[in-house]
Amino acid sequence: MTAEYKVHGDVAVITLNNPPVNGLGYDTRIGITNGLALANADAAVKSIVLTGAGKAFSGGADIREFGTPKALQDPNLLSVILAVENSAKPVVAAVHSVAMGGGLELALGCHYRIAAPGCNVALPEVKLGLIPGAGGTQRLPRVLGVEAALNMIVSGEPVKSELLASLPGQKLFDKMAASPGSLAEEALALAREVAAKHADGSALPLVRNLPCKHPLGDAYFQFARNMVGGMSKNFPAPLKCVDAVEAATTKKFDEGMQFEREIFINLMWTPECRALRHIFQAERAASKIPDVPSDTPVRDIKAVAVIGAGTMGGGITMNFLNAGIPVKMLEMKQEALDRGIATIRKNYEAQVKKGKLKADKYEQRMALLSTTLDYNDLKDADMVIEAVFEDMGVKEAVFKKLDEVMKPGAILASNTSTLDVNKIASFTKRPEDVVGLHFFSPANVMKLLEVVRGAKTAKDVMATVMGVGKKIKKTAVVSGVCDGFIGNRMIEQYGRQGGFLLDEGCTPAQVDKAIEKFGFAMGPFRMGDLAGNDIGWAIRKRRYQEKPGMKYSKTADLLCEKGRFGQKTGAGWYDYVAGKRDAIPNQEVVEMIEAHRKSLGITPRKISDEEIVQRLVFSLVNEAAHILEEGIASKASDIDMVYIMGYGFPVYRGGPMLYADQVGLFNVVQAMNRFAKNPLDDAKFWQPAPLLARLVAEGKTFN
């Protein structure tokens, strides 16, 4: 049963029981309406309590029903709320832990509400590209006031029940329970109290009947639109939230409900909403590994060691300190350790200065950090992460040493961004304990963590590191072993296309501007300057030896030969002023590109922004299709998560794979066929990956 019905004397209690958050799926909705019918038919029952089992009142819609007919099957949530309102016997919502989305809307349909302290209350639909669709925009302003309600609806962020209860004039909660533990008892007492109050047949209070006005009316909502519009570029839902809340102040309740519903349904079909819902589901799906069951035993990770105190080592360390996990950091020289600790302190002090971190928390985190120059001091760590120079010889020396000193069962992880994790594992006598943990720079900020599964990596190691990823607040995505894994393997093709575009007539600024207009955080040339152009140069030199037939533009090599490695040298594809990250176009770089183009006998042509975007994005898509075909990634949505969380792909487009689905895979392949005819491009690369060709032939999509 997903909604349990029990009678406690003269009070019926309907308890939502649909783990993990009591989602309002079809069976739960049926359970609520059946419970209401039973209670109203039982003469011994005088009032009803509606609550949730476990760790939530209700988190809202059941995500397992998203996009299925069941989500709309009657009774839908609107029908359930109407049944609650129409109950002849008072219904008390006993709210605790989590009351979000449809869960909060259900509570707002009840006649009375009692809340436990510490409950997270929210209408987070805007984060899925929607507005509340079951009366949230019409009822919440009536109980909280227009401004407080609009702030909650537009942000989608949770607010604690006790804070909401303290707002002047609020009618959201009729009572606050003394503690979470006393909620059930106090809810029964309130139910009996209101039953006695309405024993004379007096009308039950309905939120829909409360007044809803703002003293400044039009002026306030215009101000709200200006503020929200400036912060919600490319996302239509936030401004629609303003429209819907304004309707609560200008229309009759039923008209406002109709207006809200029309907006909700129209938003549901927008590409932005589809993208946000896709990301929501993809992030949860990323944690599931097909052959590693959810009940796989995990290893206990109570202490971590990090090899290397540089930029990556320090950033990785901070993730564990933030999560309350002790870290021992190792370096070869004391000066390197001192520099690493100083950088960590500087990062934390900046957070304290901005008010993002309390001073006592800063000291608590630093107290968890210890350092050493001796590998033997790492022997008790449950997991060690190597973050040393990206060279196989260096990795070999480190892992042979770790194999000697680490205790049995310790997880040995490498932060390699491209190197063969199977080869790294072979340097040890325990390859089952070796895994890749590819953090992205800056490691203490970026959410993505590529978990690279070696051929012999044990299933319990995979289950453990996925859990650790969640604990340190990363989105962990599993990759198989290949050169560059998922993200860097794809970005190489993206970078190659950027080089060909320069050869054919573009400037770096034109390419960057086009893809940034599409929505990327930064274009390929600004990204190269940030990462360091010398890193790409080293990879290309390796490629020239490994894959002598692969075609590359040589323009980036010419740039590196001039020592223009990017922001760290103050000069790359652009010029940089110390202390600033503004990319200033450099005329000498443009002249270098033109001279190289002339030496190749190429006549430059005008290239449209549309072609720039298609070549860059579809190069990602085609390489990703190969990655899926080879089993390096287990699902297309994992690739989307890598690019959303790690490479600045526009969130409102949902990742390269969903974007390709929305463009239409037939159209993607048609464009690729055009690019293959370009003599200056790589015709072999533009042959559609077998998976992509098969999906087009079968009329299917990646997702």
C-alpha positions as CSV (number, residue, x, y, z in Angstrom):
1,M,0.0,0.0,0.0
2,T,1.3,3.4,-0.9
3,A,-1.2,5.2,1.3
4,E,-2.2,3.5,4.6
5,Y,-5.5,4.1,6.4
6,K,-5.8,3.7,10.2
7,V,-8.4,4.9,12.7
8,H,-7.3,6.2,16.0
9,G,-10.5,6.5,18.0
10,D,-12.4,9.3,16.3
11,V,-9.5,10.4,14.0
12,A,-8.7,8.7,10.7
13,V,-5.0,8.9,9.7
14,I,-4.0,8.6,6.0
15,T,-0.2,8.0,5.8
16,L,1.6,8.3,2.5
17,N,4.0,5.4,2.2
18,N,5.8,5.6,-1.2
19,P,9.6,5.6,-0.5
20,P,11.9,7.3,-0.7
21,V,10.0,10.7,-0.5
22,N,6.3,9.6,-0.7
23,G,6.0,10.7,-4.3
24,L,2.4,11.3,-5.4
25,G,2.2,8.5,-7.9
26,Y,-1.1,7.1,-9.2
27,D,-1.3,4.4,-6.5
28,T,-0.7,7.0,-3.8
29,R,-3.3,9.3,-5.2
30,I,-5.8,6.5,-5.3
31,G,-4.9,5.6,-1.7
32,I,-5.6,9.2,-0.5
33,T,-9.0,9.5,-2.2
34,N,-10.0,6.0,-1.0
35,G,-9.0,7.0,2.5
36,L,-11.0,10.2,2.4
37,A,-14.0,8.2,1.2
38,L,-13.7,5.7,4.0
39,A,-13.3,8.4,6.7
40,N,-16.3,10.4,5.4
41,A,-18.4,7.2,5.3
42,D,-17.5,6.2,8.9
43,A,-19.8,7.9,11.5
44,A,-17.3,7.2,14.2
45,V,-14.6,9.3,12.5
46,K,-14.9,13.0,13.2
47,S,-11.7,14.3,11.5
48,I,-8.8,13.2,9.3
49,V,-5.0,13.6,9.6
50,L,-2.9,13.4,6.4
51,T,0.8,12.7,6.8
52,G,3.8,10.9,5.4
53,A,5.8,7.9,6.5
54,G,9.5,7.8,6.9
55,K,11.6,10.8,6.1
56,A,9.1,13.0,4.2
57,F,5.6,14.3,4.2
58,S,5.8,14.3,0.4
59,G,8.4,15.3,-2.1
60,G,5.8,15.9,-4.8
61,A,5.4,14.1,-8.1
62,D,6.7,10.6,-8.5
63,I,9.6,11.0,-10.9
64,R,9.2,7.3,-12.0
65,E,5.9,8.5,-13.7
66,F,7.5,11.5,-15.5
67,G,6.4,11.3,-19.2
68,T,4.1,8.3,-18.7
69,P,0.3,8.1,-19.0
70,K,0.1,7.3,-15.3
71,A,1.2,10.9,-14.4
72,L,-2.1,12.2,-15.9
73,Q,-4.3,9.3,-15.0
74,D,-7.3,10.3,-12.8
75,P,-7.4,11.0,-10.0
76,N,-4.6,13.5,-10.9
77,L,-3.2,15.7,-8.1
78,L,-5.8,18.5,-8.9
79,S,-8.6,16.0,-8.3
80,V,-7.0,14.7,-5.1
81,I,-6.7,18.3,-3.7
82,L,-10.3,19.0,-4.7
83,A,-11.4,15.8,-2.8
84,V,-9.5,17.0,0.3
85,E,-11.2,20.4,0.1
86,N,-14.6,18.9,-0.4
87,S,-14.2,16.5,2.6
88,A,-17.2,17.1,5.0
89,K,-14.8,16.3,7.9
90,P,-11.8,18.5,8.6
91,V,-8.5,17.4,7.1
92,V,-5.3,18.3,9.0
93,A,-2.0,18.0,7.2
94,A,0.8,16.9,9.5
95,V,3.9,18.2,7.7
96,H,7.4,17.0,8.5
97,S,10.9,16.6,7.0
98,V,10.1,17.4,3.4
99,A,7.1,19.1,1.9
100,M,7.9,20.0,-1.7
101,G,6.1,20.6,-5.0
102,G,2.9,18.6,-5.2
103,G,3.4,17.7,-1.5
104,L,3.2,21.3,-0.4
105,E,0.2,21.9,-2.8
106,L,-1.6,18.9,-1.2
107,A,-1.0,20.4,2.2
108,L,-2.3,23.7,1.0
109,G,-5.5,22.0,0.0
110,C,-6.1,20.7,3.6
111,H,-8.3,22.7,6.0
112,Y,-5.6,22.9,8.7
113,R,-1.8,22.4,8.8
114,I,0.6,21.6,11.6
115,A,4.3,21.4,10.9
116,A,7.3,19.9,12.7
117,P,10.4,22.1,13.1
118,G,13.2,21.5,10.6
119,C,10.8,20.7,7.7
120,N,12.1,21.8,4.2
121,V,9.3,23.5,2.4
122,A,9.5,24.4,-1.3
123,L,7.9,24.7,-4.7
124,P,10.9,23.6,-6.8
125,E,9.1,23.2,-10.1
126,V,11.0,26.1,-11.7
127,K,14.2,24.0,-11.5
128,L,12.5,21.6,-14.0
129,G,11.5,24.4,-16.3
130,L,7.9,24.5,-15.0
131,I,5.7,26.5,-12.6
132,P,3.7,24.7,-9.9
133,G,0.8,23.0,-11.6
134,A,-1.6,22.1,-8.8
135,G,-2.5,25.5,-7.3
136,G,0.9,26.4,-5.8
137,T,1.0,29.8,-7.5
138,Q,-2.6,30.6,-6.4
139,R,-2.6,29.3,-2.8
140,L,0.9,30.0,-1.5
141,P,0.5,33.8,-1.9
142,R,-2.8,33.6,0.0
143,V,-1.1,32.1,3.1
144,L,2.4,33.7,3.0
145,G,1.8,37.0,1.3
146,V,2.6,37.8,-2.3
147,E,6.3,38.8,-2.0
148,A,7.4,35.9,0.2
149,A,5.5,33.4,-1.9
150,L,6.9,34.8,-5.2
151,N,10.4,34.6,-3.9
152,M,9.9,30.9,-2.9
153,I,8.3,30.0,-6.3
154,V,10.9,31.8,-8.5
155,S,13.9,30.5,-6.6
156,G,12.6,27.0,-6.0
157,E,14.8,26.8,-2.9
158,P,13.6,25.1,0.3
159,V,12.8,27.2,3.4
160,K,12.6,25.8,6.9
161,S,9.1,25.5,8.4
162,E,10.0,27.5,11.6
163,L,11.2,30.4,9.5
164,L,8.0,30.4,7.5
165,A,6.0,30.2,10.7
166,S,7.7,33.3,12.0
167,L,6.6,35.5,9.1
168,P,4.1,38.2,10.2
169,G,0.5,37.4,9.2
170,Q,1.4,33.9,7.7
171,K,-1.5,31.5,7.5
172,L,0.5,28.5,6.1
173,F,0.8,26.7,9.4
174,D,-2.0,26.8,12.0
175,K,0.4,25.4,14.6
176,M,4.1,24.3,15.0
177,A,4.7,21.1,16.8
178,A,7.1,21.2,19.7
179,S,9.4,18.7,18.0
180,P,9.4,16.2,15.1
181,G,8.8,13.4,17.6
182,S,5.7,15.0,19.0
183,L,4.1,15.8,15.6
184,A,1.9,12.7,15.4
185,E,0.4,13.2,18.8
186,E,-0.1,16.9,18.4
187,A,-1.7,16.4,15.0
188,L,-4.3,14.0,16.5
189,A,-5.0,16.6,19.2
190,L,-5.4,19.4,16.6
191,A,-7.7,17.1,14.6
192,R,-9.9,16.5,17.6
193,E,-9.9,20.3,18.5
194,V,-11.0,21.4,15.0
195,A,-13.6,18.6,14.8
196,A,-15.2,20.0,18.0
197,K,-14.9,23.5,16.6
198,H,-16.9,22.5,13.5
199,A,-19.3,20.1,15.2
200,D,-22.0,22.7,14.7
201,G,-21.7,22.4,10.9
202,S,-19.8,25.6,10.4
203,A,-17.8,25.9,7.1
204,L,-14.3,24.5,7.0
205,P,-11.6,27.0,6.1
206,L,-10.2,26.8,2.6
207,V,-7.1,28.6,1.4
208,R,-8.8,29.3,-1.9
209,N,-11.2,31.7,0.0
210,L,-8.4,33.8,1.5
211,P,-7.8,37.3,0.0
212,C,-4.8,37.9,-2.2
213,K,-3.6,41.4,-3.0
214,H,-0.4,43.5,-3.2
215,P,-0.6,47.1,-2.1
216,L,1.5,48.3,-5.0
217,G,0.0,46.0,-7.6
218,D,1.3,46.7,-11.2
219,A,4.4,48.5,-10.0
220,Y,5.5,45.6,-7.8
221,F,5.0,43.0,-10.5
222,Q,6.9,45.2,-13.1
223,F,9.8,45.4,-10.7
224,A,9.6,41.7,-10.1
225,R,9.7,41.0,-13.9
226,N,12.7,43.3,-14.3
227,M,14.6,41.5,-11.6
228,V,13.6,38.0,-12.6
229,G,14.1,38.6,-16.3
230,G,17.7,39.7,-15.7
231,M,18.5,36.5,-13.8
232,S,16.7,34.0,-15.9
233,K,18.1,34.4,-19.4
234,N,17.2,31.4,-21.7
235,F,14.7,30.0,-19.1
236,P,11.1,31.0,-19.7
237,A,9.6,29.5,-16.4
238,P,10.8,32.1,-13.9
239,L,9.0,35.0,-15.7
240,K,5.9,32.8,-16.1
241,C,5.9,32.3,-12.3
242,V,5.6,36.1,-11.9
243,D,2.6,36.0,-14.4
244,A,0.9,33.2,-12.4
245,V,1.3,34.9,-9.0
246,E,0.1,38.2,-10.4
247,A,-3.0,36.3,-11.7
248,A,-3.6,35.2,-8.1
249,T,-4.0,38.9,-7.2
250,T,-6.1,40.0,-10.2
251,K,-8.3,37.0,-11.0
252,K,-11.0,34.9,-9.2
253,F,-9.5,31.7,-7.8
254,D,-10.8,29.3,-10.4
255,E,-9.7,31.6,-13.2
256,G,-6.3,31.9,-11.7
257,M,-6.1,28.1,-11.4
258,Q,-7.0,27.8,-15.1
259,F,-4.3,30.4,-16.0
260,E,-1.7,28.5,-14.0
261,R,-2.6,25.2,-15.7
262,E,-2.4,26.6,-19.2
263,I,1.1,28.0,-18.4
264,F,2.2,24.7,-16.8
265,I,1.1,22.6,-19.9
266,N,2.7,25.1,-22.4
267,L,6.0,25.0,-20.5
268,M,5.9,21.2,-20.3
269,W,6.5,21.1,-24.1
270,T,9.3,23.7,-24.3
271,P,12.9,22.4,-25.1
272,E,14.2,24.1,-21.9
273,C,11.7,22.2,-19.7
274,R,12.6,18.9,-21.5
275,A,16.3,19.7,-20.9
276,L,15.9,20.4,-17.2
277,R,13.7,17.3,-16.6
278,H,16.3,15.2,-18.6
279,I,19.1,16.5,-16.4
280,F,17.1,15.9,-13.2
281,Q,16.6,12.2,-14.2
282,A,20.1,11.8,-15.7
283,E,21.8,13.0,-12.6
284,R,20.0,10.3,-10.6
285,A,20.5,7.6,-13.3
286,A,24.3,8.4,-13.4
287,S,24.7,6.8,-9.9
288,K,23.3,3.5,-11.1
289,I,25.8,1.0,-12.6
290,P,24.0,-1.8,-14.6
291,D,26.0,-4.7,-13.1
292,V,26.6,-3.3,-9.6
293,P,23.4,-3.8,-7.5
294,S,22.3,-1.1,-5.1
295,D,22.8,-3.5,-2.2
296,T,26.5,-4.2,-3.1
297,P,28.5,-4.0,0.2
298,V,30.8,-1.0,0.4
299,R,34.2,-0.4,2.0
300,D,34.4,2.0,5.0
301,I,36.1,5.3,4.0
302,K,37.1,7.1,7.2
303,A,40.5,8.5,6.2
304,V,41.9,9.5,2.9
305,A,45.4,10.2,1.6
306,V,46.2,12.5,-1.3
307,I,49.5,12.3,-3.2
308,G,50.5,15.8,-4.5
309,A,49.8,19.3,-3.0
310,G,49.5,21.1,-6.3
311,T,46.4,22.7,-7.7
312,M,44.6,19.4,-8.2
313,G,45.8,17.7,-5.0
314,G,44.8,20.7,-3.0
315,G,41.4,21.0,-4.6
316,I,40.7,17.3,-4.2
317,T,41.8,17.5,-0.5
318,M,39.3,20.3,0.1
319,N,36.4,18.1,-1.0
320,F,37.1,15.6,1.7
321,L,37.8,18.2,4.4
322,N,34.4,19.8,3.5
323,A,32.7,16.5,4.1
324,G,34.4,16.0,7.5
325,I,36.8,13.3,6.3
326,P,40.4,13.5,7.5
327,V,43.1,13.8,4.8
328,K,46.8,13.2,4.9
329,M,48.6,15.0,2.1
330,L,52.0,13.7,0.8
331,E,54.7,15.6,-1.2
332,M,58.3,15.1,-1.9
333,K,59.5,18.4,-0.5
334,Q,58.4,20.5,2.5
335,E,58.2,23.7,0.4
336,A,55.6,22.0,-1.9
337,L,53.5,21.0,1.1
338,D,53.7,24.5,2.5
339,R,52.6,26.0,-0.8
340,G,49.7,23.6,-1.0
341,I,48.5,24.3,2.5
342,A,48.8,28.0,1.9
343,T,46.6,27.7,-1.2
344,I,44.0,25.7,0.7
345,R,44.0,28.3,3.5
346,K,43.7,31.1,1.0
347,N,40.7,29.4,-0.7
348,Y,38.9,29.0,2.7
349,E,39.7,32.5,3.9
350,A,38.2,33.9,0.7
351,Q,35.0,31.9,1.6
352,V,35.0,33.3,5.1
353,K,35.5,36.8,3.8
354,K,32.5,36.5,1.5
355,G,30.4,35.1,4.4
356,K,30.1,31.6,2.7
357,L,31.9,29.9,5.5
358,K,32.0,30.5,9.3
359,A,35.4,30.9,10.8
360,D,35.0,28.0,13.3
361,K,34.0,25.7,10.4
362,Y,37.2,26.8,8.6
363,E,39.3,25.9,11.6
364,Q,37.5,22.5,12.0
365,R,38.3,21.7,8.3
366,M,41.9,22.6,8.6
367,A,42.2,20.5,11.7
368,L,41.3,17.5,9.6
369,L,44.4,18.0,7.4
370,S,47.8,16.6,8.1
371,T,50.9,16.3,5.9
372,T,53.9,14.0,5.4
373,L,56.9,13.5,3.3
374,D,56.9,9.7,4.0
375,Y,54.8,7.1,2.1
376,N,54.8,4.9,5.2
377,D,52.6,7.5,7.0
378,L,49.8,6.7,4.5
379,K,49.5,3.0,5.5
380,D,46.3,3.4,7.5
381,A,44.3,5.4,4.9
382,D,41.2,3.7,3.5
383,M,41.6,5.4,0.2
384,V,44.5,7.2,-1.5
385,I,44.2,9.5,-4.5
386,E,47.2,10.2,-6.7
387,A,47.3,13.7,-8.2
388,V,50.8,13.8,-9.6
389,F,52.2,14.8,-13.1
390,E,50.4,13.3,-16.0
391,D,53.2,10.9,-17.1
392,M,53.0,7.1,-17.1
393,G,56.5,6.8,-15.7
394,V,55.7,9.0,-12.8
395,K,52.4,7.1,-12.2
396,E,54.3,3.8,-12.2
397,A,56.7,4.9,-9.5
398,V,53.8,6.2,-7.3
399,F,51.6,3.1,-7.6
400,K,54.4,0.6,-7.0
401,K,55.2,2.5,-3.8
402,L,51.5,2.6,-2.8
403,D,51.2,-1.1,-3.4
404,E,54.0,-1.7,-0.9
405,V,52.7,0.5,1.9
406,M,48.9,0.7,1.7
407,K,46.9,-1.7,3.9
408,P,44.9,-4.6,2.4
409,G,41.5,-3.4,1.1
410,A,42.6,0.2,0.7
411,I,41.3,1.8,-2.6
412,L,44.1,3.1,-4.8
413,A,42.8,5.9,-7.1
414,S,44.4,7.9,-9.9
415,N,43.3,11.4,-10.9
416,T,44.6,10.8,-14.4
417,S,42.7,12.7,-17.1
418,T,43.7,10.6,-20.1
419,L,46.1,7.7,-19.2
420,D,45.3,4.0,-19.2
421,V,43.9,3.0,-15.8
422,N,44.4,-0.7,-16.7
423,K,48.1,-0.1,-17.2
424,I,48.3,1.9,-13.9
425,A,46.5,-1.0,-12.2
426,S,49.1,-3.4,-13.6
427,F,51.8,-1.7,-11.6
428,T,50.2,-3.2,-8.4
429,K,49.5,-6.7,-7.2
430,R,45.9,-5.6,-6.4
431,P,44.4,-4.3,-9.7
432,E,40.9,-5.0,-8.2
433,D,41.5,-2.1,-5.8
434,V,42.5,0.4,-8.5
435,V,40.1,2.9,-10.0
436,G,40.3,6.2,-11.8
437,L,38.8,9.3,-10.0
438,H,39.1,12.1,-12.6
439,F,38.4,15.4,-10.8
440,F,37.9,18.5,-12.9
441,S,39.7,21.8,-12.2
442,P,39.2,23.6,-9.9
443,A,38.5,20.3,-8.1
444,N,37.0,22.0,-5.0
445,V,34.4,23.8,-7.3
446,M,33.6,21.6,-10.3
447,K,30.8,19.1,-9.7
448,L,31.8,16.5,-12.2
449,L,33.8,13.4,-11.2
450,E,34.6,10.8,-13.9
451,V,34.9,7.4,-12.2
452,V,37.1,5.3,-14.5
453,R,36.4,1.6,-14.2
454,G,39.3,-0.6,-14.9
455,A,39.0,-4.1,-16.4
456,K,39.7,-5.6,-13.0
457,T,38.2,-3.0,-10.7
458,A,36.1,-4.7,-8.0
459,K,32.3,-4.1,-7.9
460,D,32.5,-3.1,-4.2
461,V,35.2,-0.5,-5.1
462,M,32.8,0.9,-7.7
463,A,29.9,1.0,-5.2
464,T,32.2,2.6,-2.6
465,V,33.6,5.4,-4.8
466,M,30.1,6.2,-6.2
467,G,29.0,6.7,-2.6
468,V,32.1,8.7,-1.7
469,G,31.3,10.9,-4.8
470,K,27.9,11.6,-3.4
471,K,29.3,12.4,0.1
472,I,31.7,15.0,-1.3
473,K,28.8,16.4,-3.4
474,K,30.0,15.4,-6.8
475,T,28.0,14.1,-9.8
476,A,29.9,10.9,-10.4
477,V,29.7,9.4,-13.9
478,V,31.2,6.0,-14.8
479,S,33.5,5.7,-17.8
480,G,35.3,2.7,-19.2
481,V,39.0,2.9,-20.0
482,C,40.1,4.6,-23.2
483,D,42.3,7.6,-24.1
484,G,40.7,10.6,-22.6
485,F,37.7,8.7,-21.1
486,I,34.4,10.3,-21.9
487,G,34.9,14.1,-21.6
488,N,38.5,14.6,-22.9
489,R,38.1,12.1,-25.7
490,M,35.1,14.1,-27.0
491,I,36.7,17.5,-26.4
492,E,39.6,16.5,-28.6
493,Q,37.3,16.3,-31.7
494,Y,35.7,19.6,-30.7
495,G,39.2,21.2,-30.5
496,R,40.2,19.7,-33.9
497,Q,37.1,21.3,-35.5
498,G,38.0,24.6,-33.9
499,G,41.4,24.4,-35.6
500,F,39.9,23.6,-39.0
501,L,37.6,26.6,-38.7
502,L,40.6,28.8,-38.2
503,D,42.3,27.3,-41.3
504,E,39.2,28.0,-43.4
505,G,38.6,31.6,-42.5
506,C,37.5,32.2,-38.9
507,T,39.2,34.1,-36.1
508,P,39.4,32.7,-32.5
509,A,37.0,35.4,-31.3
510,Q,34.5,34.6,-34.0
511,V,34.4,30.9,-33.1
512,D,34.2,31.6,-29.4
513,K,31.5,34.2,-29.8
514,A,29.3,31.8,-31.9
515,I,29.5,28.9,-29.5
516,E,29.1,31.2,-26.4
517,K,26.0,32.7,-28.0
518,F,24.7,29.1,-28.4
519,G,25.2,28.9,-24.6
520,F,28.6,27.4,-23.8
521,A,30.3,29.0,-20.8
522,M,33.3,29.6,-23.0
523,G,34.5,28.8,-26.5
524,P,37.3,26.4,-27.5
525,F,40.0,29.0,-27.7
526,R,39.2,30.8,-24.4
527,M,38.9,27.3,-22.8
528,G,42.4,26.4,-24.2
529,D,43.8,29.6,-22.7
530,L,42.3,28.7,-19.3
531,A,43.5,25.1,-19.3
532,G,46.9,25.9,-20.8
533,N,47.6,25.5,-24.5
534,D,50.8,23.6,-23.7
535,I,48.6,20.7,-22.4
536,G,46.9,20.3,-25.7
537,W,50.2,20.6,-27.5
538,A,51.6,17.7,-25.5
539,I,48.6,15.6,-26.4
540,R,48.9,16.4,-30.1
541,K,52.6,15.5,-30.1
542,R,51.6,12.1,-28.7
543,R,48.9,11.8,-31.3
544,Y,51.3,12.6,-34.2
545,Q,53.3,9.5,-33.2
546,E,50.4,7.2,-32.3
547,K,48.0,8.2,-35.1
548,P,50.1,9.6,-37.9
549,G,47.1,9.6,-40.3
550,M,44.9,11.7,-38.1
551,K,44.4,15.2,-39.5
552,Y,45.1,18.3,-37.4
553,S,45.4,22.0,-37.9
554,K,48.9,23.1,-37.1
555,T,47.8,26.6,-36.0
556,A,47.8,25.7,-32.3
557,D,51.3,24.3,-32.5
558,L,52.5,27.6,-34.0
559,L,50.9,29.5,-31.1
560,C,52.7,27.3,-28.6
561,E,56.0,27.7,-30.4
562,K,55.6,31.4,-29.6
563,G,55.2,30.6,-25.9
564,R,51.6,31.7,-25.8
565,F,50.3,29.1,-23.4
566,G,47.3,31.0,-22.2
567,Q,46.2,32.8,-19.0
568,K,49.2,31.5,-17.0
569,T,51.6,33.3,-19.4
570,G,49.4,36.3,-19.9
571,A,49.2,35.4,-23.6
572,G,47.5,32.7,-25.6
573,W,44.9,33.0,-28.3
574,Y,44.1,36.2,-26.5
575,D,46.0,38.6,-24.3
576,Y,45.4,38.9,-20.6
577,V,45.9,41.6,-18.0
578,A,47.2,40.4,-14.6
579,G,44.4,39.9,-12.1
580,K,41.7,39.8,-14.8
581,R,40.3,37.0,-17.0
582,D,39.1,39.2,-19.8
583,A,40.1,37.8,-23.2
584,I,41.6,40.6,-25.3
585,P,41.9,39.7,-29.1
586,N,45.5,39.9,-30.3
587,Q,46.3,41.2,-33.8
588,E,49.5,39.3,-34.1
589,V,47.7,36.0,-33.5
590,V,45.2,36.9,-36.3
591,E,48.1,37.7,-38.6
592,M,49.8,34.4,-37.6
593,I,46.6,32.5,-38.6
594,E,46.4,34.4,-41.9
595,A,50.0,33.7,-42.7
596,H,49.6,30.0,-42.0
597,R,46.5,29.9,-44.1
598,K,48.3,31.5,-47.0
599,S,51.2,29.1,-46.7
600,L,48.7,26.2,-47.2
601,G,47.2,27.9,-50.2
602,I,43.8,28.3,-48.6
603,T,41.5,31.1,-49.7
604,P,39.5,32.1,-46.6
605,R,35.7,32.0,-46.8
606,K,32.9,33.5,-44.8
607,I,31.7,30.9,-42.3
608,S,28.3,31.3,-40.6
609,D,27.7,31.0,-36.9
610,E,25.3,28.2,-37.6
611,E,28.1,26.2,-39.3
612,I,30.5,26.9,-36.5
613,V,28.0,25.7,-33.9
614,Q,27.0,22.6,-35.8
615,R,30.6,21.5,-36.5
616,L,31.6,21.9,-32.9
617,V,28.6,20.4,-31.3
618,F,28.0,17.5,-33.8
619,S,31.7,16.6,-33.5
620,L,30.9,15.9,-29.8
621,V,27.8,14.0,-30.8
622,N,29.5,11.7,-33.3
623,E,32.4,10.9,-31.0
624,A,29.9,10.2,-28.2
625,A,28.1,7.8,-30.4
626,H,31.4,5.8,-30.8
627,I,31.9,5.9,-27.0
628,L,28.4,4.4,-26.5
629,E,29.0,1.8,-29.2
630,E,32.2,0.7,-27.5
631,G,30.6,0.6,-24.0
632,I,32.9,3.3,-22.6
633,A,29.6,5.0,-21.4
634,S,26.6,2.9,-20.5
635,K,24.0,5.4,-21.5
636,A,23.6,8.6,-23.4
637,S,22.4,10.6,-20.4
638,D,25.8,9.9,-18.7
639,I,27.5,11.7,-21.5
640,D,25.1,14.6,-21.1
641,M,25.9,14.8,-17.4
642,V,29.7,14.9,-18.2
643,Y,29.2,17.8,-20.6
644,I,26.7,19.8,-18.4
645,M,28.7,19.4,-15.2
646,G,32.3,19.5,-16.5
647,Y,32.5,21.3,-19.8
648,G,30.1,24.2,-19.7
649,F,27.5,22.8,-22.1
650,P,24.3,25.0,-21.8
651,V,22.0,23.6,-19.2
652,Y,18.9,24.7,-21.0
653,R,19.9,22.5,-24.0
654,G,20.3,19.4,-21.8
655,G,23.6,18.1,-23.0
656,P,25.0,17.2,-26.5
657,M,23.0,13.9,-26.8
658,L,19.6,15.4,-25.8
659,Y,20.3,18.4,-28.1
660,A,21.0,16.0,-31.0
661,D,17.7,14.2,-30.2
662,Q,15.9,17.5,-30.3
663,V,17.5,18.7,-33.5
664,G,16.7,15.2,-35.0
665,L,19.3,12.6,-35.6
666,F,18.4,12.5,-39.3
667,N,19.2,16.2,-39.5
668,V,22.5,15.7,-37.6
669,V,23.6,13.0,-40.1
670,Q,22.6,15.2,-43.0
671,A,24.8,18.0,-41.7
672,M,27.7,15.6,-41.1
673,N,27.4,14.4,-44.7
674,R,27.8,18.0,-45.8
675,F,30.9,18.5,-43.6
676,A,32.5,15.3,-45.0
677,K,32.5,16.9,-48.5
678,N,34.7,19.8,-47.2
679,P,38.2,19.1,-48.5
680,L,39.8,21.0,-45.6
681,D,37.9,19.0,-42.9
682,D,38.3,15.3,-41.9
683,A,36.0,13.3,-44.1
684,K,36.8,10.1,-42.3
685,F,35.7,11.5,-38.9
686,W,32.4,12.7,-40.3
687,Q,31.3,9.2,-41.3
688,P,28.4,8.6,-38.8
689,A,29.3,6.3,-36.0
690,P,27.6,2.9,-36.5
691,L,25.2,3.5,-33.5
692,L,24.2,6.9,-34.9
693,A,23.6,5.5,-38.4
694,R,21.5,2.7,-36.9
695,L,19.4,5.0,-34.8
696,V,18.6,7.1,-37.8
697,A,17.7,4.0,-39.9
698,E,15.3,2.8,-37.1
699,G,13.9,6.3,-36.4
700,K,15.1,6.2,-32.8
701,T,16.9,8.6,-30.5
702,F,19.8,8.4,-28.1
703,N,17.6,9.0,-25.0
